Amino acid sequence: MAEPAVFDTNVLISALLWRGAPYRAVLLAQAKIAQAVYCDSMLAELTGKLREKFGFSENRLQAVVYQIRQYAEKVEIPGTLRVVKDGCERHRLRRRVARTDRVSDE
């Protein structure tokens, strides 16, 4: 079973623009090694930032949203969100990304 992963908008923007650790984490989700999730408010925030700060066209924004919907599972967020920073989960995902790097470099 794939491990759950929630990518915030900064991680997704980094994955779209550069080929560092955020990009590799998204590749893990696309390969179903991690199960990415999204909600409508996250997509709205992402498209707003990409439009305003990075000048993405409406066609490109639609392509980004389509791609996310292909590999991520939509979730409903009831009530108010509370962000909890869990260092263990972040560390585990970093280790998984690092292992993937070693395999792809060989």
Helices and strands as residue ranges (DSSP letters): E 3-6, H 9-17, H 21-30, E 34-38, H 40-54, H 58-71, E 72-74, H 87-105
